[in-house]
């Protein structure tokens, strides 16, 4: 079992997580059929195609990216946690500062889900 865990979302509306208990922050996880290593590489390939996403930490079952906004240079943290038992990729995308995000974190993760679709 991986000792890592995703932090809960704050009460502010600038975070989405597959592990959030409330509908305002909740979002569906990704599922994979391939090996964890293959699924992780497929996800990394999709993330590389997105602008201003930088990988800052990685281990066998975890990826942490920083996403920097174009104009005001705000940084969001995007984390992925691979659960090999259930073949599930849990994730959290959250703004570091401010209160609202105009839905940016949810839209980003929906876009990643659409792009990664059948590749996992």
C-alpha positions in Angstrom: 0.0 0.0 0.0 1.3 3.4 -0.9 1.8 5.6 2.1 1.1 8.8 0.1 -2.3 10.4 0.3 -3.8 13.4 -1.4 -4.6 16.3 0.8 -8.3 17.2 1.2 -9.6 20.2 -0.7 -10.1 23.4 1.3 -13.6 24.9 1.6 -12.8 27.3 -1.2 -14.1 26.4 -4.7 -10.6 26.4 -6.3 -9.9 22.6 -5.9 -11.1 19.3 -7.3 -10.3 15.9 -6.0 -11.3 12.3 -6.7 -11.4 11.8 -3.0 -13.5 14.8 -2.0 -16.7 13.8 -0.2 -18.8 16.8 -1.4 -20.1 17.4 -4.9 -18.6 20.8 -5.3 -15.1 19.4 -5.1 -15.6 15.8 -6.3 -14.6 14.6 -9.7 -14.4 11.1 -11.1 -11.0 9.3 -11.1 -9.4 7.7 -14.2 -9.2 4.0 -14.5 -6.4 2.0 -16.3 -6.2 -1.5 -17.8 -2.5 -1.4 -18.7 0.3 -1.9 -16.1 0.8 1.0 -13.7 4.1 1.9 -15.5 2.4 2.0 -18.9 -0.5 4.0 -17.6 1.8 6.5 -15.9 3.8 7.0 -19.1 0.6 7.5 -21.1 -0.6 10.1 -18.6 2.8 11.8 -18.6 2.7 12.0 -22.4 -0.7 13.7 -22.2 0.5 16.2 -19.6 3.5 17.0 -21.7 1.2 18.2 -24.4 -0.4 20.8 -22.1 1.1 24.3 -21.8 3.0 25.4 -18.6 2.9 22.1 -16.8 6.1 21.2 -15.0 6.8 17.8 -13.3 8.3 18.6 -9.9 8.1 15.2 -8.1 7.7 11.6 -9.2 7.9 8.2 -7.7 6.6 4.7 -8.6 2.9 5.6 -7.9 2.8 9.4 -7.7 3.2 12.4 -10.0 3.2 16.1 -8.9 3.0 18.9 -11.4 2.9 22.6 -11.1 0.7 24.5 -13.6 1.4 28.2 -14.0 -1.2 30.5 -15.4 -0.2 32.5 -18.5 -1.1 36.1 -17.4 -0.8 36.4 -13.6 1.6 33.5 -13.1 -0.6 31.8 -10.4 0.6 28.3 -9.6 -1.7 25.3 -9.2 -0.7 21.9 -7.8 -1.8 18.9 -9.8 -1.2 15.5 -8.2 -1.8 12.0 -9.4 -1.8 8.9 -7.2 -1.9 5.4 -8.8 -3.8 2.7 -6.9 -2.7 -0.6 -8.5 -5.1 -2.7 -6.5 -8.2 -1.0 -8.0 -6.4 0.2 -11.2 -7.5 3.7 -10.4 -5.7 7.1 -10.8 -6.8 9.4 -8.1 -6.0 13.1 -8.5 -6.2 16.5 -6.9 -5.9 19.8 -8.7 -5.8 22.9 -6.5 -4.9 26.6 -6.6 -2.2 27.6 -4.1 -3.6 31.1 -3.6 -6.8 32.9 -3.8 -10.4 31.8 -3.4 -12.0 31.1 -6.7 -10.5 29.8 -9.9 -13.3 30.3 -12.4 -13.5 26.5 -12.8 -9.9 26.2 -14.1 -8.9 23.2 -12.0 -12.0 21.2 -13.0 -11.7 22.1 -16.7 -8.0 21.1 -16.7 -8.8 17.7 -15.2 -11.7 17.1 -17.5 -9.4 18.0 -20.4 -6.8 15.5 -19.2 -9.4 12.9 -18.8 -10.6 13.5 -22.4 -7.1 13.4 -23.8 -6.0 10.3 -21.9 -9.2 8.4 -22.6 -8.4 5.1 -24.3 -4.7 5.4 -23.7 -4.8 3.9 -20.2 
